[in-house]
Amino acid sequence: MKAPTLTKEKVADDIQVHLDCSLREAKELLETVLEEMKVELENGESVKISGFGKWMVKSKRARPGRNPHTGQKIEITARKVVVFHPSERFRAVMNGEELVEEAV
């Protein structure tokens, strides 16, 4: 059985509980964070959240492709995409691994 999708509504509910604030304030906080991330990515900047991961904008060049329905050759246009790379800590947690902390 597939797990339910995490939505902004659920995140706002969790923020409300953790910060003991109104749902309206929790939604505003979430929207502010997401808007800041979006603006940075639109400007070509990376967004890094320590212990979680990093979002980056990558440019893909134009390339030849094929329509899978008709087999017709087409040109796939150049575009920008957002990629996410999880942090080592997050990746380890997802894989059930123990993360060894390095001594500083």
C-alpha positions in Angstrom: 0.0 0.0 0.0 1.3 3.4 -1.0 1.9 6.0 1.8 -0.1 9.2 1.6 1.5 12.2 0.0 2.8 14.9 2.3 1.0 18.1 1.4 1.5 21.8 2.3 -1.7 21.5 4.4 -0.1 18.6 6.5 3.2 20.5 6.9 1.3 23.6 8.0 -0.6 21.5 10.5 2.6 20.1 11.9 4.1 23.6 12.1 1.1 24.8 14.0 1.4 22.0 16.5 5.2 22.4 17.0 5.2 26.2 17.3 1.9 26.4 19.1 0.7 29.1 16.7 -2.5 29.7 14.6 -3.0 27.7 11.4 -2.9 31.0 9.4 0.5 31.9 10.9 1.8 28.4 10.1 0.6 28.6 6.5 2.2 32.1 6.1 5.5 30.8 7.5 5.5 27.8 5.2 4.6 30.0 2.1 7.4 32.4 3.0 10.0 29.6 3.2 8.8 28.1 0.0 8.7 31.5 -1.8 12.3 32.3 -0.7 13.5 28.9 -2.0 11.6 29.5 -5.3 13.1 33.0 -5.7 16.7 31.7 -5.1 16.2 28.9 -7.6 14.7 31.2 -10.2 17.8 33.3 -9.8 20.0 30.3 -10.5 21.2 30.0 -6.9 21.3 26.8 -4.9 19.3 26.2 -1.8 20.9 24.1 0.9 19.3 22.9 4.1 21.9 21.3 6.4 21.1 17.7 7.3 18.5 17.4 4.6 19.9 18.3 1.1 20.5 20.8 -1.7 18.4 21.9 -4.6 20.3 23.2 -7.7 19.3 24.5 -11.1 20.9 22.6 -14.0 20.8 23.6 -17.6 20.1 20.9 -20.1 21.1 21.4 -23.7 18.9 20.8 -26.7 19.1 17.2 -28.0 17.4 14.9 -30.5 14.6 12.7 -29.2 11.8 10.5 -30.3 8.1 10.6 -29.8 7.3 7.3 -28.0 3.8 7.1 -29.6 4.7 7.7 -33.2 8.4 7.0 -33.3 8.9 10.4 -35.1 12.2 12.2 -34.4 11.8 15.5 -32.6 14.1 18.1 -31.1 14.0 18.3 -27.3 14.6 22.0 -26.5 17.1 23.3 -24.1 15.7 23.9 -20.6 16.5 24.4 -17.0 15.6 21.7 -14.4 15.8 21.7 -10.6 17.6 18.7 -9.1 17.8 17.6 -5.5 20.8 15.9 -3.8 20.1 14.6 -0.3 22.7 15.2 2.4 24.9 12.3 3.5 23.0 12.3 6.8 19.6 12.1 5.1 20.8 9.4 2.7 22.1 7.3 5.6 18.9 7.6 7.5 16.9 6.6 4.4 19.0 3.6 4.0 18.9 2.6 7.7 22.7 3.1 8.0 24.6 4.4 11.0 26.3 7.7 10.3 29.7 8.0 11.9 30.3 11.6 13.1 33.8 12.8 12.3 35.8 14.3 15.1 36.6 18.0 14.6 
